[in-house]
Amino acid sequence: MAAHACKSLERSSFELHFKYQFFMKTGYLVLALLIMGCGNDKAPETITGPKGEIFTRRVVANQLSDPWEITYGPDNHLWVTEAKGYRVSKINPIDGSKKVLLDLNGLKNFDRYDKAKDGKDGKPWPQGGLMGLALHAQLLAGKPYVYLAYVHHFAGAAKEGNGCEDLFGGCFYKARIVRYTYDSKLDSLVQPEIISDTLPASSDHNGGRLLMATVDDKPYLFYAIGEMGAGQFDNGGRTNHAQNTGSYEGKILRFNAEPDADPNPYDKWIPNDNPFNARVQNAVWTTGHRNPQGLAFALGKIYSTEHGPYSDDEVNIIERASNYGHPLIEGLSDGNYNGLAAGASDHKELPGIWHTTYPLITSEQANASAIGASYRNPVKSLYPTPHSELQNILNKTLEGDRAEWISEAPSSIDVYTSSAIPGWKNSLLIPALKTGQLVRLQLNAANDGIMGDTINYFKDVARYRDLAISPDGRNIYLSVDSSSKSSGPTEGKSKKSFCRGCIVAFTYEPGGKQ
């Protein structure tokens, strides 16, 4: 019946949208959902949230190559990057139609290593690939700028074997941030301007999220960059630079949205009032990050999510020149890592009792005191693991055993500021890779802390990578990885997801139990 109904409809987005709105307003929910299911592989279904909220779920688009960033644009389309496909597209959220704006496959020096058949000697794919995308706030009003971040160079591309350094010294890539101009007539991205093309990158922990945010009413571009996985797996012998202000690894960076008058072609993209500019122009805004994959700006603040080593995933408020502790403090400075490290390995040739370049954490509290006034605890730690359990995890790792722990693996963040869903206003929404759910955290009245515990939605066998919210607040869009595996401790596990490489819409339907 559904297939017959879909065939009888014209497939223009305008008509689908008109019919959907008409049937919703007149109370014909089933017909409305049928309309919105046209053109998609999966029909809409109803989901009840933990507070009695009613949502309908439908697949907007599928068969994407790891959709990494989804942003709701001012043209009422979803702007999407495909991490492994290296394409930037616009997708109509009503009918799923897709327009490729840019193909970047010709601008990298490495192949699809993740598809290679040479087994353990195969070269590693960089974590992510084509990652962040940010739209200028005046995209359709005189500032048609689109910012992209992607990995473009692998130092080991021409080497034998896996191309990484010996003794687990690291897999060295480079990334770049580029500003494109959106040509609305051609519906494409043109005129690339390189903001930075020597950003450190790796097979692990590239971060990769871009954000447009204002500081003192002026727009800037922020970039979340990880510590390259320095201290674990194939990067276990790589030096960790998260505390080094002279390195871009393990930082939040700030760039100009438009070039200033500096004569140097790269200095012109670095704000002259950045906090660590004393010696040379420096994009570092904050330090001490592990793998920050989420950035969001709302309510006058920048919120971030960051992967912890063993649980202790972090939700932070990003403030100028602040230090967030890694690898000296993990999660809260509560002492649960005292005597341990942010990672361990069974590579006995690596230094220290935990066989890693991560430093031994003698005391988190002492480290916080040594950092001083710039240190910031997370506003939420998900979920602090007791010292005894952490020690057991590290001991197992030393012996080459696979350990398990509770964590979310937060991949992004957004701030829900609408009143459309009762009780949700001023909540942080966090998609999770490991648990396959959307985590909601209610902000306090000052928007600088969390009230209550986590509330979880849309749980499924899925690696939720990013989210976008429609302007009316009724639609939440989540992207799902194409792969069901991670690069970390769950690498060997694979479960069948309800959809892979897809974008899913969860639409709030008034009338629940709230």
C-alpha positions in Angstrom: 0.0 0.0 0.0 2.8 2.4 1.0 4.7 1.8 -2.2 1.6 2.3 -4.4 0.8 5.6 -2.6 4.3 6.8 -3.1 4.2 6.1 -6.8 1.0 8.0 -7.1 2.6 11.2 -5.8 4.7 13.7 -7.6 8.2 13.7 -6.0 8.8 17.5 -5.7 9.8 18.6 -2.2 7.3 21.4 -2.3 4.3 19.0 -2.9 5.5 16.5 -0.3 6.0 19.2 2.3 2.5 20.8 1.5 0.7 17.4 1.8 2.6 16.5 5.0 1.6 19.8 6.6 -2.0 19.5 5.4 -2.5 16.1 6.8 -0.8 16.9 10.1 -3.0 20.0 10.6 -6.2 18.1 9.7 -5.3 15.2 12.1 -4.5 12.5 9.6 -1.2 11.4 11.2 -1.0 8.1 9.3 -1.4 9.8 5.9 1.1 12.4 6.9 3.7 9.8 7.9 3.0 7.9 4.7 3.8 11.1 2.7 7.0 11.6 4.6 8.0 8.0 4.0 7.9 8.4 0.2 11.3 8.1 -1.4 12.9 6.5 1.6 13.7 2.8 2.2 12.1 2.6 5.6 8.6 3.7 6.6 8.2 6.0 9.5 7.6 4.5 12.9 6.5 5.8 16.3 8.9 6.1 19.3 8.0 7.0 22.9 10.6 9.0 24.9 11.4 8.4 28.6 9.3 11.4 29.6 6.3 10.2 27.5 7.3 12.3 24.4 6.0 10.9 21.1 8.4 11.0 18.1 8.1 9.5 14.6 11.3 8.2 13.1 12.0 8.1 9.4 15.1 7.7 7.2 15.8 10.9 5.3 18.8 9.6 3.3 20.9 6.5 3.2 23.9 4.9 1.4 26.1 7.8 2.4 29.8 7.2 3.0 30.0 7.9 6.7 28.0 11.1 7.1 30.1 13.1 9.6 28.7 16.6 9.8 25.1 17.6 9.3 24.1 21.2 9.6 20.7 22.7 9.1 21.3 25.5 6.6 19.4 28.8 6.1 18.1 27.3 2.8 16.2 24.6 4.8 18.5 21.9 3.6 20.9 19.7 5.5 24.5 20.4 4.6 26.4 17.1 4.9 30.0 15.9 4.8 30.9 12.3 4.0 34.0 11.3 6.0 35.2 8.6 3.7 33.4 9.6 0.6 35.1 13.1 0.7 31.9 14.8 -0.7 30.0 17.8 0.5 26.3 17.6 -0.3 23.0 19.3 0.4 20.1 17.0 1.3 16.4 18.0 1.3 15.1 16.9 4.7 11.6 16.4 3.3 12.2 14.0 0.3 15.8 13.0 0.7 17.0 14.4 -2.6 20.7 15.1 -2.7 22.9 17.6 -4.6 26.7 17.1 -4.4 28.3 20.6 -4.0 32.0 19.5 -3.9 34.1 16.4 -4.4 37.4 16.5 -2.6 38.7 13.0 -3.5 41.4 14.4 -5.8 42.9 16.5 -3.1 44.4 13.8 -0.9 47.5 11.7 -1.4 46.1 8.4 0.0 43.6 5.7 -1.0 40.7 4.1 0.7 42.8 2.0 3.0 39.8 0.9 4.9 38.8 -1.1 1.8 42.2 -2.7 1.3 42.5 -6.5 1.4 46.1 -6.7 2.6 45.2 -7.5 6.1 47.4 -6.4 9.0 50.0 -4.8 6.7 47.4 -2.4 5.3 47.8 1.3 5.9 45.4 2.9 8.4 42.6 5.3 7.4 42.8 8.6 9.3 40.2 8.9 11.9 37.5 10.9 10.2 38.7 12.1 6.8 36.5 14.8 5.5 35.1 16.1 8.8 33.9 19.5 10.0 31.7 21.9 8.1 30.6 25.4 9.3 28.3 27.9 7.5 28.8 31.6 7.9 25.8 33.1 9.7 25.2 35.4 6.7 25.6 32.6 4.1 22.6 33.9 2.0 23.0 37.6 3.0 26.4 38.7 1.6 28.8 36.4 3.3 28.5 33.2 1.2 31.2 31.3 3.1 31.5 27.6 3.9 34.3 26.3 6.0 35.6 22.7 5.7 38.2 20.6 7.5 39.7 17.4 6.0 42.8 15.2 6.2 44.7 15.6 2.9 48.2 14.1 3.4 49.7 10.9 4.8 53.4 10.9 5.4 53.6 7.1 5.0 51.6 6.9 1.7 54.7 5.8 -0.3 56.3 3.6 2.5 56.2 -0.1 2.7 54.0 -1.8 5.3 51.5 0.4 7.2 53.4 3.6 6.6 53.6 4.5 10.4 56.7 5.1 12.5 58.5 2.2 14.1 58.0 1.3 17.8 54.5 2.6 17.6 55.8 6.1 17.1 52.7 7.3 15.3 50.8 7.5 12.0 51.4 11.0 10.7 48.9 12.8 8.6 48.1 16.4 7.9 44.8 18.2 7.7 43.6 21.5 6.3 40.9 24.0 6.9 39.6 25.8 3.7 37.0 28.5 3.2 34.9 28.1 0.1 32.4 30.4 -1.5 28.9 29.1 -2.1 27.7 29.9 -5.6 23.9 29.8 -5.2 23.4 30.0 -9.0 25.6 27.0 -9.7 24.7 25.4 -6.4 28.3 24.5 -5.8 31.3 25.4 -3.7 34.0 27.4 -5.5 37.1 29.7 -4.9 38.9 27.7 -2.1 41.0 29.8 0.2 43.3 27.8 2.5 43.2 28.9 6.2 45.7 26.3 7.4 47.0 23.2 5.6 49.6 21.9 8.0 47.4 20.9 10.9 48.5 17.7 12.6 46.4 14.7 12.0 46.6 11.0 12.7 45.0 7.6 12.4 43.4 8.3 15.8 41.8 11.3 17.6 41.7 14.0 15.0 38.8 15.7 16.6 37.6 17.6 13.5 34.6 19.6 14.5 34.2 23.2 13.1 32.1 25.9 14.7 31.2 29.5 13.9 30.8 31.4 17.2 30.9 35.1 18.2 33.4 36.6 20.7 32.6 40.2 21.6 29.9 40.2 18.9 32.5 39.3 16.2 32.2 35.9 14.3 35.2 33.5 14.5 35.9 30.0 13.4 36.7 27.4 16.0 38.3 24.0 15.4 38.4 21.0 17.8 41.6 19.0 17.3 42.6 15.9 19.3 45.9 14.8 20.6 46.5 12.3 17.7 45.9 9.3 19.9 49.4 9.9 21.3 49.9 7.3 24.0 47.7 4.4 22.6 47.6 1.7 19.9 49.7 2.5 16.9 50.5 5.9 18.3 51.5 4.5 21.7 55.0 5.8 21.4 54.1 9.2 20.0 54.6 12.2 22.3 51.5 13.8 23.8 51.5 17.6 23.2 48.1 18.5 24.7 49.7 20.6 27.4 52.2 22.3 25.0 50.8 25.7 23.8 53.3 25.6 21.0 51.6 22.6 19.4 48.2 22.4 17.9 47.6 18.9 19.1 44.9 18.4 21.8 43.5 21.9 21.5 40.6 24.1 20.6 41.8 26.5 17.9 40.4 29.9 16.9 40.7 31.4 13.4 39.4 34.5 11.8 36.2 34.0 9.7 37.7 36.6 7.3 41.3 37.5 6.8 42.8 40.5 8.6 45.5 42.8 7.3 48.5 40.8 8.4 51.0 40.4 5.4 51.7 36.7 6.1 49.2 34.6 4.2 48.6 32.3 7.2 48.9 34.9 9.9 46.0 36.8 8.4 43.7 34.0 9.4 44.8 34.0 13.1 43.2 36.6 15.3 45.8 39.1 16.7 44.3 38.9 20.2 44.5 35.1 20.5 45.8 34.2 24.0 49.1 32.6 23.1 50.4 35.0 20.5 53.3 36.4 22.4 56.1 34.7 20.4 54.4 34.0 17.0 50.8 34.1 15.7 49.1 31.1 17.3 45.6 29.7 16.7 45.5 28.0 20.2 42.4 29.1 22.2 42.4 26.3 24.9 44.6 23.4 25.9 44.5 20.0 27.6 42.0 18.2 25.3 42.0 14.5 24.4 39.6 13.9 21.6 37.0 16.8 21.4 34.5 15.9 18.7 31.7 18.2 19.7 31.4 22.0 19.5 28.2 24.1 19.8 27.5 27.8 20.4 24.4 29.0 22.1 23.3 31.1 25.1 26.5 33.0 24.9 28.7 30.0 25.5 30.7 27.4 23.6 29.9 23.8 24.8 32.1 20.9 23.9 32.2 17.1 24.3 35.3 15.0 24.6 36.1 11.3 24.6 37.6 10.1 27.9 40.2 7.2 27.9 38.2 4.8 30.1 34.8 6.3 30.7 35.1 9.9 32.1 33.8 11.4 28.8 33.6 15.1 29.3 31.2 18.0 28.7 33.0 21.3 28.9 32.4 25.0 28.6 35.2 26.4 26.4 36.7 29.6 27.8 39.6 31.6 26.5 43.1 30.4 27.6 41.7 27.7 29.8 43.3 24.3 30.4 41.1 21.1 30.5 43.7 18.8 32.0 44.5 16.0 29.6 46.7 14.0 30.0 47.3 15.0 33.7 43.6 14.9 34.7 40.9 12.8 33.2 37.3 13.9 33.8 36.9 15.6 37.2 40.0 16.2 39.3 38.7 13.6 41.7 41.7 11.3 42.0 40.3 8.3 40.4 43.3 8.2 38.0 45.9 8.7 40.8 48.8 6.3 40.2 47.5 5.4 36.7 47.8 6.9 33.2 45.4 7.9 30.5 46.2 4.7 28.7 48.2 1.5 28.8 49.5 -1.1 26.3 51.1 -4.5 26.2 54.0 -3.0 24.2 56.7 -3.6 26.7 59.3 -1.7 24.6 57.4 1.5 25.5 58.3 3.5 28.6 56.9 3.5 32.1 54.9 1.0 34.1 51.9 1.3 31.8 54.0 1.1 28.5 52.8 4.4 27.0 54.0 7.9 26.5 51.1 9.1 28.6 52.6 10.5 31.8 52.1 8.8 35.1 49.3 10.7 37.0 50.6 10.7 40.5 47.8 13.0 41.7 45.0 14.6 39.7 44.4 17.1 42.6 48.1 18.1 42.6 48.1 18.5 38.9 45.1 20.7 39.0 46.8 22.9 41.6 49.9 23.1 39.5 48.0 24.2 36.4 46.4 26.9 38.5 43.6 29.3 37.8 43.4 28.3 34.1 42.3 24.7 35.0 38.6 23.9 34.3 36.8 20.8 35.4 34.1 19.5 33.0 30.6 20.6 33.8 29.7 16.9 33.5 31.7 13.7 33.5 30.2 10.6 31.8 30.8 8.4 33.9 33.6 8.6 36.5 35.0 5.0 37.0 36.3 4.1 40.5 40.0 3.8 40.9 39.9 0.1 41.5 38.0 -0.6 38.3 40.4 1.6 36.3 43.4 -0.2 37.7 41.9 -3.5 36.7 41.3 -2.2 33.2 44.9 -1.0 32.8 46.2 -4.3 34.3 44.2 -6.3 31.7 45.5 -4.1 29.0 49.1 -4.7 30.0 48.5 -8.4 29.5 46.9 -7.9 26.1 43.4 -8.7 27.3 40.3 -6.8 26.1 38.7 -4.8 28.9 35.2 -3.3 29.0 33.9 -0.1 30.7 30.9 2.1 30.7 31.1 5.1 28.4 29.1 7.0 25.8 31.8 8.0 23.3 30.2 11.4 22.6 30.6 12.4 19.0 29.0 15.8 18.9 26.9 18.3 20.8 24.1 20.8 20.1 22.0 23.0 22.3 18.2 22.8 22.2 16.8 26.3 22.8 13.3 25.8 21.4 10.0 25.5 23.3 8.6 23.0 20.8 9.3 20.0 23.0 8.0 20.6 26.5 10.8 20.4 29.1 13.6 20.4 26.6 14.4 24.1 26.4 18.1 24.8 27.1 19.2 21.2 27.1 22.4 19.8 25.7 21.9 17.1 23.2 24.8 14.6 22.7 24.8 11.8 20.2 26.7 8.7 21.4 28.8 6.3 19.3 29.2 3.5 21.8 25.7 3.3 23.3 23.7 4.3 20.2 21.5 6.9 21.8 20.9 10.6 22.1 21.8 11.9 25.6 19.9 14.9 27.0 21.4 17.0 29.8 19.3 19.9 31.2 21.2 23.1 31.8 20.8 25.1 35.0 19.3 28.6 35.1 22.7 30.2 34.4 23.4 27.7 31.6 26.8 26.9 33.1 26.0 23.6 34.8 23.9 20.5 34.6 20.7 19.8 36.5 19.9 16.2 37.2 21.1 13.1 35.5 21.3 12.0 31.8 18.1 11.3 29.9 18.5 8.9 27.0 16.5 8.8 23.7 16.4 6.8 20.4 18.6 4.0 21.6 19.4 1.5 18.8 22.2 -0.5 17.4 23.7 2.6 15.7 26.8 4.8 15.9 25.3 8.3 16.1 27.9 10.7 14.7 26.2 14.1 14.6 22.9 15.9 14.9 21.1 19.0 13.6 17.9 20.6 14.8 15.3 22.2 12.6 14.5 25.9 13.3 11.1 25.1 14.6 12.6 22.6 17.1 10.3 19.7 16.1 12.8 17.8 14.0 16.1 16.3 15.3 18.3 14.8 12.6 20.9 12.2 13.5 23.6 10.8 11.2 24.7 7.2 11.6 28.1 5.8 10.7 28.4 3.4 7.8 30.7 1.2 9.9 29.5 -0.4 13.1 33.1 -0.7 14.4 35.4 1.8 16.2 39.2 2.2 16.0 39.5 1.5 19.8 38.7 -1.3 22.3 35.4 -2.3 20.5 37.2 -2.6 17.1 36.5 -6.3 16.8 32.8 -6.0 17.5 30.2 -5.6 14.7 26.5 -5.5 15.2 23.9 -4.9 12.5 22.5 -1.4 12.7 18.9 -0.5 11.7 20.6 1.7 9.0 24.1 2.5 8.1 25.5 5.6 6.4 22.1 7.3 6.9 20.5 10.4 8.2 17.4 9.8 10.4 14.8 12.3 11.4 13.0 12.2 14.7 9.9 14.4 14.6 8.2 15.4 17.8 4.4 14.9 17.8 2.4 16.9 20.3 0.1 14.9 22.5 2.4 12.7 24.5 2.1 12.1 28.3 4.0 15.2 29.4 
